[in-house]
């Protein structure tokens, strides 16, 4: 809240330089010697976001009032040519968003491209603004304004100008990450920009085609989550499915003084976005198509993850083995790659007495920095990767860490759920060979991937069509790096797939009632005003109509036809002699849950089991 920016020496634990930001510029008081005393006009600006350029020469700062500044990283002074407008006035800041009545204008995320040519900012109004650096030169003239760029322009020297290319609002919810992807070997001249939002979409912008007159061009807007919300996202050229490090050509050294471009050739052709969501899952998405290539169970002991930062390896720039994270429950920690659902690959600790605002990792990967929200404290933690490696080794090999995460908690593979799953695995082989076949059966250690949905449903996990496709794609393309497509899966891999994809927590009655709330608004005959009004929380005894439920299921999610709905209700109510397979015209939320779907709350189920036992 103070608007104070400090540059610290991490080794000496001391402040090197600081700068106080205010809403208005400084004005010198009259009748005092120059350079002695200045008067600050305007209130202090709250700093919301920070980002260094890849070379470390520039620092961009986003503020709560919707403005941002580009600073020289070593002096914290305004960098060259932040804005050039007619009349030769140089302004030290950009306006990214304007706060209207009841709106928020915070600059929530800022990022530099690796080449140093582009700068992107995301604001609380769900928009992305892009800036491009241009070199200019004009004759010597008198110029109004402040900063070193004014001196260069007044002297007729070559100077840099950050041009505001445009602004695009592709999302309707909070943007959680801005990611620049550098050129690859396939496309060596193209820098890409992606934004990830809580609206479950990833947007990609066309930086080459975007102009000041034409605005920012949107290449694609793809949905990356079906029901969960993305909470954190990051990118690294060597994030891989298996942990194998791809080879690469040697990078050209960077010109740190001028923040010059590097030779864009170190990035592999097949790179991944790493995201975490509100359902405690971690996903790897292909950065080109946003196709989900891997889903893994994340840590459940610390709440949902809200920050992910790749830990660099100073001994090998072409690898990454660890990811630092922070959660919404004041926990920061370290994870070992690759993510496979093994809980021993995560470690964490309570880093602050309150929520964590931001985290960062030093360039050498030796320290993790965490900033708290209310405690006004930055903590510096030493990263001991060897301790996490030992924890992973002690947790067991291959399938051992996963067996005790099954429903009956048997880590030896002798539990009833394990045996039941094994029976279904072998029965799926018989099914694929034909249940009525008279020839000798061939029992193997693999089953076709087309049998995955049937096995999951048999053991009580009912994935959606989207989740089924994700599971099949994950197995099918798991060996794509070796130019192979996989068409079968082993039993140990099937167990891992089940643990990584099944919901962490059971659905509660409140979850189901919340899902049914849309059936009230979808009821035919309602006015537009009622449809767009705020819906009161649906209670278990509130009435829902059959027409409203049909309308909801036909319009949203994985939509169903009327015939499919009637077949489903007939199957659900086949044993009901009163309804005889027909959905009732009206029913309460609880009646639908207990009588139509045949579900019981956990408390009722546990109590019934206890009575039966005694």
N, C-alpha and C positions, 0 to 999 in steps of 0.2 A: 504493500500500500504506500510505501514511502517514496517510490520512484528512484531509489538509490541503486546504481549499478556499480559493482566492485569487481576488480580484476585481482585475483589472489595468486600467490606463489604456493603451489601445493607442497613443495618440498620444505620451504621455510615456514609455512603456515602463517603467512602475513599478507596484508593488502599492499598491492603494488600501486594501484591507481583507482580512483573512483570518480563517479560523475552523478550529479543530481539532475533529474529531468523534471521539467515543469510544463504546464499546458501552454504557456506563452514564452516567447524569447526573452532574453535578459536585456535590460536597458541600463546604461550607465547613468548614475546620478550626476547632477550638475554641480559645478563648483568643487570638484574633488580631483586630485591628480589622476591622470590616466593609468589604468592597470592596477589601481589600488583597491577600490571598493565597488561592487556592483549590487544593484537591487534586483531581486527576483520578483517578476510579475507573473501572477497566475498560480493555480494550485498544482500540487505535485501529481505526476502521472504514475499510474500503477503499471508496472511491467508485467506482461502476460506471457511472452514467449521470447526465446533466444535461439540463435543458430549461427554457428561459425561456417565460413566458406570452407571448401575442402582443403584449400592450401593454408588456412588459418590466418589469412591477411585481413579478412573482413568479418564483421559481426553485425547481424541484423537483429533489431529489437522491435517487438510488437507491443503496443500499448492498449490499455483498456478503453481509450477514447476512439479507437479505430484508426490510429496512425501508426506508422513504423518509420524507423530511421536505419540507415546503413552507416556503420561506424568503422573506423580503423581499429583493428583488434588490439593493437599495442598501446594506443593513446586514448581510445574511447572518444575521439573527436569525429565529427561528421566527415564522411568519406567524400571522394570526388563526385561532383555533379549529381546530387540526388534528384534534382528536378530542374528542368529548364523550360521556362514559359516565355511567351512574347513579352517584350519590355525588359529583357535581360535581368530578370529577378531570379535568383537562386534560392530555393526554399529548402531548409534542412530536413523536411519530413514529407512523407506521402500520406494521403488520406485513403485508406482502404475501405472503410465502412463509416457510415454516418448514423448516429443514434437518433432515431425518431422517438416519438412518445411511446413508452412501453417497450422499446426494443433494445437489444444489446449489441454493441459495436465492437466488442473485444476482438483483437487479433490473436486467435487461439493457437495457430501453428505457423511457423515460417521455415523455409528450407532453401538452400542453395543447390544448384546443379553441380555435378562434379567438375564440369568444365569451367565453371565460374561465370558463364554467360547469362544464365537465367536465375531468377529469384521468384519464389512463389509464397503466397500468404493466404491463409484460410481464416475467416472471421466467424463470429458467433451467429451471423445471419446465413450461414451455410453456403457461402460463396467462396470461390477461389480467384485470387488476383495474381496475374503474371507480370513480371518485369523483365526487361532485357537490357543488358549493358551495351552501350554504343560508344565508340570513340569519336570525338568531334574536335574541330579546330576552327576558331574564328579570329578575325583581326583584333588587335589590341583596342580595348574600349573601357570606359568606366561602367562598373557593374554594381548593382545593389544586391545585398545579401550577405551571408556569412559562410565561412568554411574555406578550405584550401582551394576548392574548385573556383571560387570567386577570384582568388589571386591568379590562378592559371589563366582564367578567361580574360582578366584584365591585362595580363601580359601577352596574350595571343598564343599561349602554349596549347599543346594537345591535352585534352581533358576527357574524362569518362562521364557519361550521363546514363543514369538508370531510367529507362523509358517505361512508363506504365502502359503495357500492351493492351490490357483489357481485363474484364471480370466476367465470370461465368458462375451461375448458380445451378448446378446439376443435381444437388441434393436437397432434401427437405428436412433432414435431421442433422445433428451435430457431426462435424467432420472430425475423425479421430486421428488421421495421419495424412501427411503429404509426402510422397515418395518420388524422387527423381531416379530414373534408371538410365545409366550411361550407355553409350553406344556399344554394340556387340560386334562380334566378328562377321555376323550375317549382314547387319546394317550398321556399318562403321561410322556413319555421319549423322545418326539420329539420336537425340536425347529425348527421353520419354518422361511424362509427368502423370502420376496417378494420384487420386484422392480416394480415401476409404471413409465411409460414413456409417453412422448407426442406423441409417435407413436400409442397410443390408446391401448396398450397391458399391461397386468400384467404378469410378469414372476415369477415362483416359483422355488427355487433351493433346491436340495437334499443335505443337510449339512451332513447327516450320510454317504451317499455313496461317497461324494467328498473326494478325496485324493490328495496328492502332485503329485503322479505319474499319476493318472487318470484324474486330473483336476476337475472342478466343474461340477456336473451333473444337468441338467435342467429337472425338473419334468413336467412343463406345461408352455405354452405361450398362454394366452387367451385374446381375444379382449374384452375390457370393454366399448368402445365407438364406435359408428358408424361413425359419422361425426365430432363431437366436439373433442377437445383435452383436456385431463386431465391437470389441472393446479396446483392442490395441492391434497395431500392425507395424511391421518393419520389413526391410529388404536388405539382402546381402548377396553379392555375386556368388558366394560359395555355400549358401544354404542348399542342402541336398537331401534327398529322401533317405539315403543310406549312410551318409557321413563320409563317403568317398570324395576326395578332393580332385576336381578336374584340373587338367594342365592348362597353362596359359602362357602367352608370350610375355616378355619382360616389359614392364611399364617404363615410360619415359619419365625422367625426373621432373618434378613440378617447379615452375618458377614462382616461388612463394612471394617474392617481392612485388611482382606485377599481377599476381593471381592469374597467370596465363593458363591456357588450355593445355591438356595433356593428350598424348596419343591415345585415342579411344579404342584400345584393342584388348584390355585385360579381362573383359567380362565374358563368361561362358555364354553359349547360345541358348541354353535352357536354364533359366533362373526362376526363383520362387518367391512369392510373397508369404510371409509368416504372419498369421492372425490368431488372436484368441477371442473367444466369444462369451456371451452371458450364460452359456450352458456348460462352462468349464471344459470346453474343447479347444484344442490347438489344431489349426489347419495349415497345410501348405498348398498354395494355389499357384498354378502356372502363371507367370507374370505376363505372358502374351495373351492367353485366352481366358484367364481367371478360372480355369477348370480346377476343381478340387482334386488334388492328387494324393493327399494324405490327411487322415483325421486321427488325432491322438488324444487320449485323456490327459488333461492338464492337472495341476495341483488343486486339490479340493480343501486343503487345510487352511487356506489363507483368503478365501473369497475370490471373486473374479479378478483376473489380471487386467490391469489398465495401462501398463507400459511394458514394452519389450525393446531391449537394446542389445545388439550383437556385441560380444566382447572380442576386440581385435587380438590377434596373435602376433606379437612383435617378431617372433622367430620365423614366421611363415605368413607373409601377407596374403597368400592364396589359400587360406584355410580359416575356418571358424569352428570352434568346438564347444563354445558356451554362449548362453544368452542370459543376460541379467533381466530381472523383472521386478515390478512392484504391483501390489494388489490394492483393492479398495479398502482392505482391512489393515492398513498401516504396516504391512509386511513387505520386505524386500528380500530378494534371494537370487540364487543362481541355478541354472538348468543346464544339463549336459546334452549335447546333440549326438545323434539324431533323436527326435521325439518319436517314441514308439508306445507310449502308454505306461511304461515302467515308472512307478511312483518313486523309486529310489534315485531317479535322475533329477529330482528337484530337492532343493534345500532352501530354507528361508528362516528369517528371524524378524522380530518386532523392531523396526528401525526407528520409529518415532512414536510418541504418545498420541498422535493424531494422524489424520490421513496424510499420505505422501503426495506432494505436488508434482515433482519431476524427478527423474533419475538420469544419470549420465555416467559414462565410463571413460577413464583417461585413455589417451592415445596408445599407451603401451599395454592396456588391459590389466594393469596392476591394482587399480583402485576403482571402487564404485562410489559415486556421490549421490546422496539423496537429500532432497529439500522437503521439509514439512510445511503443511498449510498454516496452522495456527501457532506453532511453536517458534516460528521465525529462526529456524536453525538448519544449517547444512551439515550433514554428517559425511565423513570420509571413511570408507570401509576398505580394508585390504582384502583382495580376492585370493583365496586359497583354493585353487582348483584341485589340488592333490587330495584334499579332504573329501570333496565330492566324488572324485574317482574311486576312493576307497569305499565310500558308501555304496556306490553302484556295484562294486565288486562283491561286497558283503551281502548285497541283496539277492544274489543268486544269478544263475546263468539261464539263458534260453527262456523256457516257459515258467521257471520257478517263481519269479516275482508276480506272475499273473494269476497263478492258481488260487492264492489266498484272497483274490478279489472276486471270485465267483460267489454266487448266492449263499452256498453252504459253508464258505470259508475254509474248505479243506485244501491245504497246500500240498498234499501228497498225491492228488489225483484220484483219491478213493471216495470222494464225496458223492452224494446221490445226484446232485445237479451235473457234476462232471460225467458220471456214468450215463445219465439221461442224454446229455449232449452227444456223447460218444455213440450211443445207440442211433440217434437221429442222423449222425454223420454217415454211419454205415448203411442205414436204411435209404439215405439219399442216393447212395451208389446203386442199390437195387432198383430204385425208382428210375434212375437214368438209363439202366439196362433193360427196363421193362418189367413191371410187377408180375406179369403173367408169362414171362419167358420160361420156356421149358429147358433151355440149354444151361450148361454149367455156369455158375456165377463167377465173376472175376472180382475178387475183393482186393482193393489197393489202398495205398496210404493217401490218395488224393481223391477229391471230388470235384466235379465240374462247377465253375463259378455260377452257372445258371441255377444251381441248387441252393445258393446262399440265402435268398429270400425265404424259401420254404423252411430251411433249418432255423433261421432266426425267428420266424413266426411260431414254429413248433415249440420253441423253448420260452415263449412269452414275450418276445421283443417284436413289436409291429412297426417296422420302419415305413416312412412315407415313400412314394415313388422316387422322389428326389434323393432320399437317403439310400435307397436300394441302388440307384444309379451311381452314387458316390462310392459305395462299397465295391461294386463290380468294377468301376473304373480304377479304383485304388489297387485292386489285385491285378487287373488286366494290364495296366501300364507300369507295374512295379519294376519290370526289367526293360523298360523302353530305352534306357541308356545303353543296353547291350543289343539294341535292335531286335528285341523279342517281345511278343505278346503272350501273356500268361493266360491259359484257359482253365486252370484247375488250382485248387488250394488244399493245403494239408490241414490236418486236425489242429496242430499247435497254432498255425496261422489263423485258423478259424476262431479259436478261443481269443486270440489277441484282437481280431477284428470285432468280435462281439463286445469285449470289454471297452474298446475305444469308441464304439459307435452307440452303444445303448445309453439311455439317459442316466445321469448321475443320481438323480432323485426321482422318486415316484411322483406321478401327478396327483395333486390333492383335489378335494372337492371344489376348492376355491378356483383352482386352475381351470377345471372343466366348466364351471359356471361362468368364468370370465370369457371362455371361448364361445359360450352360448349367447353372450350378450348381443353379438352381432345379429342374431336371428330376430331380435325385436326390431332393429332398424331396417332389416331387409324384408320385413313383412309387406306384402303388396298393398297398395292403397294409401300409404302414408305420404304426407306432404313433404316437400324438400326441406322445409324448415325443421320438421321433426327429425328427419333423417340426419341432418347435420347438427342437431342440438347435442348437448352433452348428455350422455346416457348414465342414468343412475346405476349403481352397482346391482347386478342381478342377484336376488336372494334365492335360496333353495326352494321356496314356496311360490315364487313368481311364475306366472303362466307364460308358456311359449306356444306358438301355433305351429302346426305342421307346415303351412305355407311359408312361414318365415324361415324355418329351418331348411326347407328345400331350397328356398331362394338363396340363403347364405352358402350352402354347400355347392350350388350350381354356379355361383359368381366368384367366389374367392378360394385362394389356396389351390390345391389340386382339384379342380372342379369336376363334379360328377354329373352325369346325365340323369334324367328322371328315371329311366329304366334301371340304371345302376343303383340308384337310391332305393327303389322298390325291391330289387333283389336283395340288397343289404338288409333292409328292415325285415324282409321275409325270413332271412337266415337268423337274424337276431331274435325274432319273436315266433320262431317255428314251434317252440314248446309252450307258448302262451295260448291256452284254450279260449281265453276271453277275446283277445285281439286277433288271433288266428293269422298271424303274419302280416297284419296291416298296422301301419303306424297310426297312433291316435291323432285326432284333429287338434287336440289341445293337451298339454301336459306341463307339469311343473319341472323345474330344473332337477330336483331330487328324483322325481319319477323317471325322468329320462336317464339319469345316471345309474340308478339302482335297478329299475324294472326293464328298461329298454336295452341298455348296454350291459346290464348284469354285473355292475361293479359294486364293490363294498369298500368303505373306508378302512384304512389300516387298523385303526383303533377297534372297529367292530370285528375285523378278521382275527386280530390278536386275542380279543376277549373270547371269541367263540372257540378258538384253538385251546385256550386255557381251560374253559369249561369242559371241553371234550376230553382233555388230558386227565382231568380229575374225576 
